[in-house]
C-alpha cells in the first residue's frame, strides 16, 4: 500500500464513488489516485502536474505499487491538454492549491460542466473565493468536509455543475453552508476563531477611522449561528 493519506486527502477520497475514473490535477506524488486504485474505489486514474519532477515521482510510485497500467500521466497546467474525455473521467480532484487558482482551472475547462462529473476540491487557502466562484458560475456545492491537518483547518468541497447561479451570504462564503448545517465540534471551534478575527478587525478599522459596516454585518451573522446561540444562552449541550 502507498503512504497513508493525511486528513485532507482522506476527506477528498471519501467523496469518490465506487468504480470512478478520476483525474487528479496537481498530483505531486500521486498518493491520492494510488490510494483510490489500491482500495478498489477507482478503476482508472489520470494524474497530472505542471512540473516534470513531481510527475516523475508519481510515475515511480505507481510503478512500485504495480498500478502503471491503470494510470495515465500528463504534464500540463491545470486541465489544459488533459483530455479527460479520452478516459471517461467522472471525478476531477484538485487539492493542495489556493482557492482562486482552483477557480481559474475550473473556469478554463468546459469538461467540468459535463453531466455526471463531480468536482472534489481541497483549497489550501481562500476557500471563500472558491465558494464565491462556484456559486456564481452555476456549480452546486453538494457537500463539504472541514478537517484539521498540521494544526490548520481546511475545507474539502464536493460540487457539480447544474447551470444555476446562486448567492451565498458572507458567512456562508466564509464558513461553508454545508459546514454550518452539519455544525460539528470542529466547525464550532472554527466559527469561534473567525468571530475573534472579525472582532479584532473591527476594532483595528475603528481605530484607523475606516468603515466597519461590512465586518459588523459578518460578525452579526456569525453570532446568529445555532452554535453561537447555544453558547450565549447556556442551553444544554452548549459549546
VENKA-V953174 format. One record per pair of residues at least 24 apart in sequence whose C-alpha atoms are under 7 Angstrom apart, sorted by sequence separation. I is the first residue (numbers start at 1). J is the second residue. If there is no record, write none. Layout:
i-><I & I>
j-><J & J>
This chain:
i-><17 & 18 & 19 & 21 & 22 & 23 & 24 & 25 & 26 & 51 & 99 & 138 & 139 & 195 & 29 & 45 & 46 & 47 & 48 & 49 & 50 & 98 & 99 & 138 & 139 & 28 & 44 & 45 & 46 & 47 & 48 & 49 & 50 & 79 & 90 & 91 & 92 & 93 & 94 & 95 & 96 & 97 & 98 & 99 & 100 & 138 & 28 & 44 & 45 & 46 & 47 & 48 & 49 & 50 & 78 & 90 & 91 & 92 & 93 & 94 & 95 & 96 & 97 & 98 & 99 & 103 & 138 & 195 & 3 & 29 & 30 & 34 & 48 & 49 & 90 & 91 & 92 & 93 & 94 & 95 & 96 & 98 & 99 & 127 & 137 & 138 & 2 & 29 & 100 & 136 & 28 & 79 & 99 & 100 & 103 & 124 & 135 & 136 & 99 & 135 & 136 & 2 & 29 & 123 & 135 & 2 & 122 & 146 & 122 & 144 & 145 & 121 & 122 & 143 & 144 & 121 & 1 & 120 & 121 & 120 & 119 & 120 & 188 & 118 & 119 & 118 & 119 & 132 & 146 & 118 & 131 & 117 & 128 & 128 & 171 & 113 & 170 & 171 & 171 & 25 & 1 & 23 & 21 & 22 & 21 & 22 & 23 & 24 & 25 & 26 & 21 & 22 & 23 & 24 & 25 & 20 & 21 & 22 & 23 & 24 & 20 & 12 & 11 & 8 & 7 & 7 & 8 & 7 & 15 & 12 & 11 & 8>
j-><41 & 42 & 43 & 45 & 46 & 47 & 48 & 49 & 50 & 75 & 123 & 162 & 163 & 219 & 54 & 70 & 71 & 72 & 73 & 74 & 75 & 123 & 124 & 163 & 164 & 54 & 70 & 71 & 72 & 73 & 74 & 75 & 76 & 105 & 116 & 117 & 118 & 119 & 120 & 121 & 122 & 123 & 124 & 125 & 126 & 164 & 55 & 71 & 72 & 73 & 74 & 75 & 76 & 77 & 105 & 117 & 118 & 119 & 120 & 121 & 122 & 123 & 124 & 125 & 126 & 130 & 165 & 222 & 31 & 57 & 58 & 62 & 76 & 77 & 118 & 119 & 120 & 121 & 122 & 123 & 124 & 126 & 127 & 155 & 165 & 166 & 31 & 58 & 129 & 165 & 58 & 109 & 129 & 130 & 133 & 154 & 165 & 166 & 130 & 166 & 167 & 34 & 61 & 155 & 167 & 35 & 155 & 179 & 156 & 178 & 179 & 156 & 157 & 178 & 179 & 157 & 38 & 157 & 158 & 158 & 158 & 159 & 227 & 158 & 159 & 159 & 160 & 173 & 187 & 160 & 173 & 160 & 173 & 174 & 218 & 161 & 218 & 221 & 222 & 78 & 65 & 89 & 88 & 89 & 89 & 90 & 91 & 92 & 93 & 94 & 90 & 91 & 92 & 93 & 94 & 90 & 91 & 92 & 93 & 94 & 91 & 120 & 145 & 147 & 147 & 148 & 149 & 149 & 158 & 156 & 156 & 156>
